[in-house]
């Protein structure tokens, strides 16, 4: 996806130029999000992880209750501090 984030750095501009042939087009990048948002087959589904137009299992660590609790606590603290 093309942006102007690299306009002030020749090194970043070079990195993006070299990565461009391997990067998805905007249509390809949006395809999974559009599918999940609009598919009637997925209307009553929630909490699933999709990538490349397919449902994938979540990372094992994301299923650990202790990890979930830690993430929740950090998120609450950051929101209370006004972090973005």
Secondary structure, 3 states (H helix, E strand, C coil): CCCCCCCCCHHHHHHHHHHHHHCCCHHHHHHHHHHHHHCHHHCCCCCCEEECCEEECCCHHHHCHHHHHHHHHHHHHHHHHCCC
